[in-house]
């Protein structure tokens, strides 16, 4: 399900997805470590190594996803609404 609003909290390094019935807040480090890009799926996930990473921009990908551009240069992960929802259920704060 597509959120009605996406808010980037740069100081807190979190991405907030606002839905009609709930909000999901995800740390940028979690999003970076769990990037759905092919290069990241082949590696072990270490959230702590991305502790200082922030999101620089959010690029819409039609009505199904967003591309997140990170401060460490990573920009190849396309996060579907389903992936973001699953990450929220597992790692949301």
C-alpha positions in Angstrom: 0.0 0.0 0.0 1.3 3.4 -1.0 1.8 5.8 1.9 -0.1 9.1 1.8 3.1 11.0 2.8 6.9 10.3 3.1 8.9 12.5 5.5 12.7 12.4 5.7 14.0 13.4 9.2 17.6 14.2 8.3 18.8 15.1 11.8 17.3 11.9 13.2 18.4 9.9 10.1 15.0 8.3 9.7 12.4 7.9 7.0 8.7 8.2 8.1 6.0 6.6 6.0 2.6 8.0 6.9 -0.5 5.9 6.1 -4.1 6.6 7.0 -4.1 4.1 9.9 -0.4 4.0 11.0 3.1 5.5 10.6 6.3 3.5 10.0 9.6 5.1 11.0 12.7 3.4 9.6 16.4 4.3 10.4 18.4 5.2 7.3 21.0 2.7 8.4 18.5 -0.1 8.2 17.3 1.0 4.8 20.8 1.2 3.5 21.8 -2.2 4.9 18.7 -3.9 3.5 18.8 -2.3 0.1 17.0 -4.5 -2.4 19.6 -3.9 -5.0 21.4 -6.9 -6.6 24.8 -5.9 -5.2 23.4 -5.8 -1.6 21.5 -9.0 -1.7 24.8 -10.8 -2.3 26.4 -9.5 0.9 25.9 -9.9 4.6 23.9 -7.2 6.3 25.7 -5.1 8.9 23.5 -2.2 10.0 26.1 -0.7 12.3 28.5 -0.1 9.4 25.8 2.3 7.9 25.2 4.2 11.2 26.2 7.6 9.8 24.6 7.2 6.4 21.7 9.5 5.6 19.3 9.8 2.7 20.0 12.6 0.3 16.9 12.3 -1.9 13.8 10.2 -2.5 12.9 9.6 -6.2 9.4 8.3 -7.0 9.3 5.2 -9.2 5.8 5.3 -10.6 3.1 4.3 -8.1 4.9 1.2 -6.8 8.2 2.3 -5.3 10.9 4.9 -4.5 14.6 5.0 -5.1 16.6 6.2 -2.2 19.9 8.1 -2.8 22.2 7.7 0.2 25.1 9.9 1.4 27.6 7.1 0.8 26.8 7.2 -3.0 24.5 4.1 -3.0 21.6 4.8 -5.4 20.6 1.5 -7.0 18.1 0.2 -4.6 14.4 0.5 -5.6 12.2 0.1 -2.5 8.7 -1.1 -3.3 5.9 -0.3 -0.9 5.8 -4.0 0.0 9.6 -4.0 0.9 9.2 -0.9 3.0 6.3 -2.4 4.8 8.2 -5.6 5.6 11.2 -3.6 6.8 8.9 -1.5 9.0 7.4 -4.7 10.6 10.9 -6.1 11.2 13.0 -2.9 12.0 10.6 0.0 12.5 10.9 2.3 15.5 
